[in-house]
Amino acid sequence: MSNAPQRSANAPVADACGRAAQVISLRDLKTHCSTCTMRELCLPVGLSGEDLKLVDAAVGNRSRVRKGESLYRAGDAFAALYAIRLGTIKTTVLAEDGREQIAGYHLQGDIIGLDGMGTDRHGCEAIALEDSEVCTIPFEHLEELARSVPALQHNLHQFLAREISRDHSVMLLLGSMRAEERLASFLINLSERYRSRGYSSTEYVLRMTREEIGSYLGLKLETVSRLFSRFQDEGLLRVNGRNVKLTDIPALRQMVGQRAL
């Protein structure tokens, strides 16, 4: 376990080379939960009026995290949750042999940092896959606020339950699905997540490399590349670099049945 010094929830975050991610005051940008397009996917979902204003006040700052920078690292003191406002972020852990293992792939509206709640230290590293922006929610303030706003406490419990369910689904996927089922499940999951955010459910950009997708799904790079080629040959999708167009979602769904991520 790292002996990293405890960091304030409002301190600049740093990348693996020590560069600080750019922190922007909410006072300067005037963007609040009440006007955020991701609100209905984030902690304030269903809140309005005074409750929403209280959540606005609890958000500490917005941070820009450039591609490749770390928002937090494994072993860092847990001080806050982070709501992804723009961009995509991967969470990683180190396998016993020192290899990076992808633990999660997070989009706009997702809450990350929950891994630190039980031990007061983060168990994984969060790295931006593209230039991203997060809202910092100091956990001490959030806990205090949740005690007085039952709807917020309910939302927090829902996010925790969703995280546990996701972890269970990934374990099931890795333990029981064939390689082609894993990739199909991953693609369908992304389709549904993009649709819920108001984006196209059939065309999107894969921010993870083929190698990273393989790490997440427990597959070798060669297997992932072969499956993308096979799916394209079978008319299930079209691939152009990292741009993917799903051309037969029903067939992909049929491949995995009810076991999608």
C-alpha positions in Angstrom: 0.0 0.0 0.0 1.3 3.4 -0.9 2.2 5.9 1.8 1.1 8.8 -0.4 0.4 12.0 1.6 -3.3 12.8 2.0 -4.4 15.3 -0.5 -7.1 17.9 -0.2 -10.2 17.2 -2.4 -9.7 20.6 -4.0 -6.0 20.2 -4.8 -4.8 19.9 -8.4 -4.6 16.4 -9.6 -1.4 15.1 -11.2 -0.4 12.8 -14.0 2.1 10.0 -13.8 4.9 12.5 -14.6 3.9 14.9 -11.9 2.2 17.4 -14.1 -0.9 19.0 -12.5 -4.2 18.8 -14.3 -5.7 22.2 -14.8 -8.2 23.1 -12.1 -10.9 25.6 -13.0 -13.0 27.4 -10.4 -16.8 26.9 -10.7 -17.1 30.6 -9.8 -15.3 31.4 -13.1 -17.2 29.0 -15.4 -20.7 29.4 -13.9 -21.8 25.8 -14.8 -23.8 24.1 -12.1 -25.6 20.8 -11.7 -28.9 22.5 -12.5 -27.6 23.3 -16.0 -25.4 20.3 -16.7 -26.7 18.0 -19.5 -25.4 14.9 -17.6 -27.5 15.7 -14.5 -30.0 12.9 -15.0 -27.2 10.4 -15.1 -25.2 11.8 -12.1 -25.7 12.2 -8.4 -28.3 15.0 -8.6 -30.7 12.8 -10.7 -34.3 13.5 -9.6 -33.3 16.5 -7.4 -34.8 20.0 -7.8 -35.2 23.3 -6.0 -33.3 23.8 -2.8 -31.9 20.2 -2.7 -30.2 20.8 -6.1 -28.8 24.1 -4.9 -27.3 22.3 -1.9 -25.6 19.8 -4.2 -24.3 22.6 -6.3 -22.7 24.1 -3.3 -21.1 20.8 -2.3 -19.2 20.5 -5.6 -15.7 21.7 -5.0 -14.2 22.5 -8.4 -13.9 21.3 -12.0 -10.6 19.8 -13.2 -9.4 19.3 -16.7 -7.5 16.1 -17.0 -5.5 15.8 -20.2 -5.2 12.6 -22.2 -2.8 10.3 -20.4 -2.9 12.1 -17.1 -4.0 10.5 -13.8 -6.9 11.8 -11.8 -5.8 9.7 -8.8 -3.5 6.7 -8.3 -3.8 3.4 -6.4 -2.8 4.2 -2.8 -3.9 7.8 -2.9 -5.9 9.0 0.1 -9.6 9.0 -0.6 -11.1 12.5 -0.3 -13.7 12.9 -3.1 -15.8 11.3 -5.7 -15.5 12.6 -9.3 -18.3 13.1 -11.8 -17.2 12.9 -15.4 -18.5 16.0 -17.2 -16.6 15.5 -20.5 -14.4 12.8 -21.9 -13.7 9.2 -21.0 -11.6 7.7 -18.2 -10.3 4.2 -17.6 -9.6 2.8 -14.2 -6.7 0.3 -13.9 -5.1 -2.0 -11.3 -1.7 -3.8 -11.4 -1.8 -7.5 -11.9 0.5 -9.7 -9.8 3.0 -9.9 -12.7 3.0 -6.1 -12.9 0.8 -5.8 -16.0 -1.8 -3.1 -16.2 -5.3 -4.6 -15.9 -8.3 -2.4 -17.1 -10.9 -2.4 -14.3 -13.4 0.0 -15.8 -14.3 2.2 -18.8 -16.1 5.4 -17.7 -18.1 7.9 -19.8 -19.8 11.3 -19.3 -22.1 11.2 -16.3 -20.3 8.4 -14.6 -19.2 8.7 -11.0 -15.7 7.4 -10.2 -13.7 7.1 -7.0 -16.1 4.8 -5.3 -13.3 2.3 -4.9 -11.8 4.3 -2.0 -14.8 4.5 0.2 -14.2 1.3 2.1 -10.5 1.7 2.9 -10.0 5.5 2.7 -7.5 4.9 -0.1 -8.0 4.4 -3.8 -7.5 0.8 -5.0 -7.0 1.7 -8.6 -5.7 4.5 -10.9 -7.9 6.7 -13.0 -6.4 7.8 -16.3 -8.0 10.0 -19.0 -8.3 8.3 -22.4 -8.9 11.8 -24.0 -8.9 15.3 -22.7 -11.6 15.2 -20.0 -13.2 17.3 -17.4 -14.5 16.2 -14.0 -16.5 17.8 -11.1 -14.9 17.1 -7.7 -17.3 16.2 -5.0 -15.6 16.2 -1.6 -16.8 13.1 0.2 -16.9 14.7 3.7 -19.3 17.3 2.4 -21.3 14.8 0.4 -21.8 12.5 3.5 -23.0 15.5 5.6 -25.4 16.6 2.9 -26.8 13.1 2.3 -27.9 12.9 5.9 -30.2 15.9 5.4 -31.3 15.2 1.8 -32.8 11.6 1.7 -33.1 11.7 -2.1 -29.3 12.3 -2.4 -28.6 9.5 0.1 -30.8 7.2 -2.0 -28.9 8.2 -5.2 -25.5 7.5 -3.5 -26.7 4.1 -2.5 -27.9 3.4 -6.0 -24.5 4.3 -7.4 -22.8 2.0 -5.0 -25.2 -0.9 -5.8 -24.7 -0.3 -9.5 -20.9 -0.5 -9.0 -21.3 -3.8 -7.1 -23.6 -5.1 -9.9 -21.1 -4.1 -12.6 -18.3 -5.8 -10.8 -20.4 -9.0 -10.6 -21.3 -8.8 -14.3 -17.6 -8.5 -15.3 -16.7 -11.5 -13.1 -19.6 -13.4 -14.7 -18.4 -12.3 -18.2 -14.8 -13.4 -17.6 -15.8 -16.7 -16.0 -18.5 -18.0 -18.3 -18.5 -16.2 -21.7 -16.7 -17.3 -24.9 -14.4 -14.7 -26.5 -17.0 -13.6 -29.1 -19.6 -13.2 -26.4 -17.4 -11.0 -24.4 -16.7 -8.6 -27.2 -20.4 -8.5 -28.3 -21.4 -7.8 -24.7 -18.9 -5.0 -24.5 -20.1 -3.4 -27.7 -23.8 -3.6 -26.7 -23.0 -2.1 -23.3 -21.3 0.9 -25.0 -24.3 1.2 -27.4 -26.7 1.4 -24.5 -24.6 3.8 -22.5 -24.1 6.2 -25.4 -27.9 6.1 -26.1 -28.7 7.0 -22.5 -26.5 10.1 -22.9 -28.3 11.3 -26.1 -25.7 10.0 -28.5 -25.9 7.6 -31.4 -26.3 4.0 -30.2 -24.9 2.6 -33.5 -21.9 4.8 -34.2 -19.2 5.7 -31.7 -15.5 6.1 -31.1 -13.6 3.5 -29.1 -11.2 5.5 -26.9 -9.6 2.3 -25.7 -7.0 0.5 -27.8 -7.5 -3.0 -28.9 -5.0 -4.1 -26.3 -6.9 -2.2 -23.6 -10.2 -3.8 -24.7 -8.4 -7.2 -24.4 -7.2 -6.3 -20.9 -10.7 -5.4 -19.8 -12.3 -8.5 -21.4 -9.6 -10.9 -20.4 -8.6 -11.6 -24.0 -5.3 -11.4 -26.0 -4.7 -8.5 -28.4 -4.7 -11.0 -31.3 -8.0 -12.4 -30.3 -9.7 -9.0 -30.1 -8.3 -8.0 -33.5 -9.4 -11.3 -35.0 -12.9 -10.9 -33.6 -13.3 -7.4 -34.9 -12.4 -8.7 -38.4 -14.8 -11.6 -38.0 -17.7 -9.4 -36.9 -17.0 -7.1 -39.8 -17.0 -10.0 -42.3 -20.2 -11.3 -40.8 -21.9 -7.9 -41.3 -22.3 -7.2 -37.6 -20.3 -4.0 -37.6 -18.0 -1.8 -39.7 -14.7 -0.6 -38.3 -12.5 2.3 -39.4 -9.6 2.8 -37.0 -11.3 3.4 -33.7 -14.6 4.4 -35.3 -17.2 1.7 -35.0 -20.6 1.4 -36.6 -22.9 -1.4 -35.3 -24.8 -2.7 -38.3 -26.7 -5.6 -36.7 -27.4 -5.0 -33.1 -30.1 -7.7 -32.9 -27.5 -10.3 -33.9 -25.0 -9.1 -31.3 -27.7 -9.3 -28.7 -28.7 -12.8 -29.7 -25.0 -13.8 -29.4 -25.0 -12.9 -25.7 -28.6 -13.4 -24.7 -29.4 -11.9 -21.3 -25.8 -11.8 -20.2 -24.7 -8.4 -21.5 -22.6 -6.3 -19.3 
